[in-house]
Amino acid sequence: MKNTPISKEKTLYQYKLIALFTILTLSLSSCVTARIEDNRIGSTGLEEGEGVVILAKSYHLGNDTETDFIKCVSSSISKGASRIRVVPTNKFKDLLFPWFEPRTVPSDTKSLTTLMARKQVSDIFRNQNLRYIIWLDGNTDSSGGGGSMSCAVGPNGGGCFGFAWWQNDSNYEATIWDVQDIKNEGNISAEFSGTSFMPAIVIPIPLFARTQAKACKGLSDQLKIFIAG
């Protein structure tokens, strides 16, 4: 069957529409704003071989720091030229069971002092050569948003048309405890916000504002600087 002038014009229009959609998609950027602040209380530093452990500070139901984020920060600070040795969280908890379970975990450095008075606990810290406990608290939320999108299926196929957007906010805080001196050395806060888009002409193409990944990198880089002193 030969193409008629009308079908050629329709095909050309579709190509132009797809080309315009591609240009708009590439020009859209999921912009992310960032703010990182550190509040140093004391001096820090690491001797050769000393390491850290990263733990979730919040154990409240529905507000537990994401396991993936803790893994991301652990992986990030243990890489690169200024890498820091990290004791895996699960290994640490197993070695110190039950003292770092939700009901018994020390809530402040005074509680840590009491805990470190136990020879069994202090011996584990010494054997693992642990210098700092890094407490992570926070989460990533999606909020707001708008737009509309409709999808349909017909005899000749299906597709979607529309545009949607939503807000991503990642807010995290790292508190650094010095196990050797039993004191709080300070904290680092990281706030990343961005807007995600999902334009669709036939196929929806999500453009995510990856605030959590950026918060992980930003917080990890600052932690390396903070701990190195």
C-alpha angles and dihedrals in degrees: 000000000000123000114253120218089255093054090047090053090048091050091048090050091051091051091050090048092050091047091050090047091051092051092049092047093051092046093052111090124188094230116209125199118204139196124181122180132174128200110200117198102169141007122281139192142144129238119213111287096014117129146184138230124215119215137175109254098197121064098169115130111268093008102074114135107254114265090220091057092052090050090049094052091044091052094044098052092046092060135071135035093305094043121158125214110247125197108217112255096231092048090051093050092047092051092048100038123179099010097074097044117117095264097045105031113124111257097198141007091269089061089046090054090055091047094048089055086075107093093214091056097044090047091055092050090048094047091049090045090228117175104168139031111207113202115202122200131173143060147225119254135184117216144159118010137144146188129101138254133188130191129193139179122213141167091277096045137281143266148161134248130191146062131262135178139181140179125253120198124185116187120175138162130197120202117195121212121190106220094192095055094026096229143117109256095189142274143264124215125199124191120182124175130179145154122244121207135202114189117179134193104162091324124045112231113196117210104195126202096222096207095155093055091047091047089052093053095042094048093044093052091049092047091056091053093043096049094042087058 
